[in-house]
């Protein structure tokens, strides 16, 4: 049981950190890894994905403790 809690805490923390990273660095990530015309649309999509990922991570952490 303790190993599962530690594992879920680790997964929640990683997803929370990646979500925040995607929110704040969306434009440089899109410029570096994607090469299609509408970069603004891809930036918004990456920010939405980061927001959802951070919400999932925070929910996992909240319900584990």
Secondary structure, 3 states (H helix, E strand, C coil): CHHHHHHHHHHHHHHHHHHHHHHHCHHHHHHHHCCCCCHHHHHHHHHHHHHHHHHHHHHHHHHHC
